[in-house]
Amino acid sequence: MHINLREAGYRLDIPEGIIAPFEEKILASGLCDFALDMTFTRFRGNTRASYDCNGYVAVKELDLMRPQKVFEVLEKTLLTLNHAGEFFIDWDKVLLNTDTVFYNRRCKDVRIAYFPRSEGMEIRQSVEEYVRELAAMTGEKGRSLLERTLLLFSQNNCGLPQMITVVGEIRRAVAVQAAAG
C-alpha cells in the first residue's frame, strides 16, 4: 500500500479502530521522536490524521544515486523504526515505504508518517520491501550493495536489531571505500 501524503494534502482518513486509543494519544503528544507530528480530528465517526512535514521530504523525492546516501537513509530509517517500540507502537503495524519515510536535509533526520498497515506483515518483510524500493532509486553500485544486504538479512534470519547492525557495517564499508577513492 502506498500513500502519497503530498497529494493528500498531508491528511489521511484512518478507518475506525485501526489506531488504538493509547496509540493515538502517544502519537498526538508530540513526544514520539520516530514519527512526524500528528493531530487527529473526528467528524461523524470518521478519523482524520494530519501530518506536520515541515522541513521534511518524502524519501521517494530524494536523490539516492550515491551508495553513501542510500545507506545513510536506510540506516537512519531502521534506527528510527526501532524507536517505535519505545512508545509501545508495534513495528509490524508501521507502514514502511518511500512515501511514508521522510528525511530532513538540513539536520539529516528521518521520521516516519505513521499509518497503520491493515494487512499482517512481519517487520523483516516490510524492511525488505523498503530496501527493494530504495534499490530502484539508486545506481548500479548501490543496487548491488542493497541486494547483498537483502541476502544477509535472509541468510541470518535478521530481526530489526540485527538488520540495523548489518546496514551499519555496510554503510561504514561504503564510506571507507568512498574516502579511499
Buried (B, 14 or more C-beta within 10 A) or exposed (E): EEBEBEEEEBEBEBEEEEBBEEBBEBBBEEEBEBBBBBEBEEEEEEBEBBBBBEEBEBBBEBEBEBBBBBBBBBBBBBBBBBBBEEBEBEBBBBBBBBBBBBBBEEEEBBBBBBBBBEEEBEBBEBBBEBBBBBBEBBEEBBBEBBEEBBEBBEEEEBBBEBBBBBBBEBBEEBBEEEEEE
